[in-house]
């Protein structure tokens, strides 16, 4: 295991106000979002405060045409924060056409115990690779030393990293927590 990637993550976490940052890497269709959703629910049940940053490779609309947030953005507001008693959402237009760095995005979040990062494959944060043999995509861990474990819905052979099946949510969650150094027994108390 590459200890330097963990040291770098801890430094980045401290400078951005979070306890730990852990990523998911994999090609489209590998199951990154499905895994993240299951892990978030698992962590929520354990009272672990989780935030998520998800990378999108294309233009997307999170709010829909006709909604106030959409109309205000379309009118020219660079930032639109929508808030209610149940949630707040911040939409920011990147007028510079320069993609914000992970570091910048981490600063935008309120401090969290664990920030899960989906995408940002090239960022030097500890990651789990999600891989499906049926997709016939190359294994990323071969080129990326910040990938510390593999998750698949198939048994993976001849991989020198910890390997988990997609359904082993408890084991994957424990790996993330122990590798990140989060003491989940004292969180939420």
C-alpha positions as CSV (number, residue, x, y, z in Angstrom):
1,X,0.0,0.0,0.0
2,X,1.3,3.4,-1.0
3,X,1.6,5.2,2.4
4,X,2.4,8.6,0.7
5,X,-1.0,8.7,-0.9
6,X,-2.6,8.4,2.6
7,X,-0.3,11.1,4.0
8,X,-1.2,13.4,1.0
9,X,-4.9,12.7,1.6
10,X,-4.6,13.6,5.3
11,X,-2.9,16.8,4.5
12,X,-5.5,17.7,1.9
13,X,-8.3,16.8,4.3
14,X,-6.8,19.0,7.0
15,X,-6.4,22.0,4.7
16,X,-10.0,21.7,3.4
17,X,-11.6,21.0,6.8
18,X,-12.5,17.3,6.4
19,X,-11.5,14.3,8.3
20,X,-10.8,12.0,5.3
21,X,-11.2,11.8,1.5
22,X,-11.6,8.6,-0.4
23,X,-12.3,8.1,-4.1
24,X,-13.9,5.7,-6.6
25,X,-12.3,5.2,-9.9
26,X,-13.6,3.2,-12.9
27,X,-14.9,3.5,-16.4
28,X,-18.5,4.4,-17.2
29,X,-20.8,1.6,-16.4
30,X,-18.6,0.0,-13.8
31,X,-21.0,0.7,-10.9
32,X,-19.3,3.6,-9.2
33,X,-22.5,5.4,-8.4
34,X,-24.3,2.3,-7.3
35,X,-21.5,1.4,-4.9
36,X,-21.3,5.0,-3.6
37,X,-25.0,5.0,-3.0
38,X,-24.8,1.7,-1.0
39,X,-21.8,2.9,1.0
40,X,-23.4,6.3,1.8
41,X,-26.4,4.5,3.2
42,X,-24.2,2.2,5.2
43,X,-22.2,5.2,6.6
44,X,-25.4,7.1,7.3
45,X,-26.7,4.2,9.4
46,X,-23.4,4.4,11.4
47,X,-23.9,8.2,12.0
48,X,-20.9,9.0,9.8
49,X,-21.2,12.4,8.2
50,X,-20.6,11.9,4.5
51,X,-20.2,14.4,1.7
52,X,-19.8,13.6,-2.0
53,X,-18.1,15.2,-4.9
54,X,-19.0,13.7,-8.3
55,X,-17.2,14.5,-11.5
56,X,-19.1,14.9,-14.7
57,X,-17.4,14.8,-18.1
58,X,-20.0,16.8,-19.9
59,X,-22.4,19.7,-19.5
60,X,-25.3,18.6,-17.3
61,X,-28.4,20.1,-15.7
62,X,-29.0,19.4,-12.0
63,X,-31.9,21.7,-11.9
64,X,-34.6,21.6,-14.6
65,X,-35.9,24.0,-17.1
66,X,-38.7,26.1,-15.6
67,X,-37.5,25.7,-12.0
68,X,-36.5,29.0,-10.2
69,X,-32.9,27.9,-9.8
70,X,-32.6,27.1,-13.5
71,X,-34.3,30.4,-14.5
72,X,-31.9,32.4,-12.2
73,X,-28.8,30.7,-13.6
74,X,-30.0,31.2,-17.2
75,X,-30.6,34.9,-16.4
76,X,-26.9,35.2,-15.6
77,X,-26.4,34.6,-11.9
78,X,-23.1,32.8,-11.5
79,X,-24.1,31.2,-8.2
80,X,-27.6,30.2,-7.1
81,X,-28.1,28.8,-3.7
82,X,-31.5,27.2,-3.1
83,X,-32.4,26.5,0.5
84,X,-35.3,25.2,2.5
85,X,-35.9,23.6,5.9
86,X,-34.8,20.2,4.5
87,X,-31.8,21.0,2.2
88,X,-29.7,23.5,0.4
89,X,-28.1,23.2,-3.0
90,X,-25.4,25.5,-4.5
91,X,-25.3,25.8,-8.3
92,X,-22.2,27.6,-9.6
93,X,-21.6,28.4,-13.2
94,X,-18.0,28.1,-14.2
95,X,-17.8,31.1,-16.5
96,X,-14.1,30.8,-17.0
97,X,-14.5,27.4,-18.7
98,X,-11.7,26.2,-16.4
99,X,-12.8,23.1,-14.5
100,X,-12.5,23.6,-10.7
101,X,-9.9,21.4,-9.1
102,X,-10.7,18.8,-6.5
103,X,-9.0,21.0,-3.9
104,X,-11.3,24.0,-4.8
105,X,-14.4,21.8,-4.6
106,X,-13.4,20.4,-1.3
107,X,-13.1,24.0,0.1
108,X,-16.7,24.6,-1.1
109,X,-18.1,21.8,1.1
110,X,-18.9,22.2,4.8
111,X,-16.5,20.1,6.8
112,X,-17.4,16.4,6.8
113,X,-16.1,13.2,8.4
114,X,-15.7,11.5,5.1
115,X,-15.8,13.0,1.6
116,X,-16.4,10.4,-1.1
117,X,-15.1,11.4,-4.5
118,X,-16.5,9.8,-7.6
119,X,-14.4,10.3,-10.7
120,X,-11.3,12.5,-10.6
121,X,-9.3,9.4,-11.6
122,X,-6.1,11.3,-11.9
123,X,-6.2,12.9,-8.4
124,X,-3.7,11.5,-6.0
125,X,-6.2,10.5,-3.3
126,X,-6.7,7.0,-2.0
127,X,-9.2,5.2,-4.3
128,X,-11.0,2.0,-4.8
129,X,-11.3,0.8,-8.4
130,X,-14.6,-0.5,-9.5
131,X,-14.2,-2.9,-12.4
132,X,-16.5,-5.2,-14.4
133,X,-15.0,-7.9,-16.7
134,X,-18.0,-7.7,-19.0
135,X,-17.1,-4.0,-19.8
136,X,-13.7,-5.2,-21.2
137,X,-11.9,-2.1,-19.9
138,X,-8.3,-2.0,-18.8
139,X,-7.5,-2.2,-15.1
140,X,-6.6,1.3,-13.8
141,X,-4.6,0.2,-10.8
142,X,-1.7,-0.9,-13.0
143,X,-1.0,2.8,-13.8
144,X,-2.4,4.4,-10.7
145,X,-0.6,3.7,-7.4
146,X,-3.3,5.6,-5.4
147,X,-5.7,2.7,-6.1
148,X,-5.6,0.7,-2.9
149,X,-8.3,-1.9,-3.5
150,X,-10.6,-3.4,-6.2
151,X,-14.3,-3.9,-6.2
152,X,-16.1,-6.0,-8.8
153,X,-19.2,-8.1,-9.3
154,X,-16.8,-10.8,-10.5
155,X,-13.9,-12.6,-8.7
156,X,-10.7,-10.9,-9.8
157,X,-7.7,-13.1,-10.1
158,X,-4.0,-12.2,-9.9
159,X,-4.5,-8.7,-8.5
160,X,-2.0,-7.7,-5.7
161,X,-4.6,-5.5,-3.9
162,X,-7.4,-6.3,-1.5
163,X,-10.4,-7.4,-3.6
164,X,-14.1,-7.1,-2.7
165,X,-17.3,-8.2,-4.4
166,X,-19.8,-5.4,-5.0
167,X,-22.2,-6.9,-2.5
168,X,-19.6,-6.8,0.4
169,X,-20.6,-3.4,1.5
170,X,-19.7,-4.0,5.2
171,X,-16.2,-5.1,4.2
172,X,-15.7,-2.2,1.7
173,X,-16.9,0.3,4.2
174,X,-14.6,-1.0,6.9
175,X,-11.6,-0.9,4.5
176,X,-12.4,2.7,3.7
177,X,-12.7,3.7,7.3
178,X,-9.6,1.8,8.6
179,X,-7.5,2.9,5.6
180,X,-8.6,6.6,6.1
181,X,-7.9,6.4,9.8
182,X,-11.5,7.3,10.7
183,X,-12.5,6.0,14.1
184,X,-16.2,5.3,13.4
185,X,-16.8,4.0,16.9
186,X,-16.6,7.6,18.3
187,X,-18.4,9.4,15.5
188,X,-21.9,10.6,16.0
189,X,-21.7,10.4,19.8
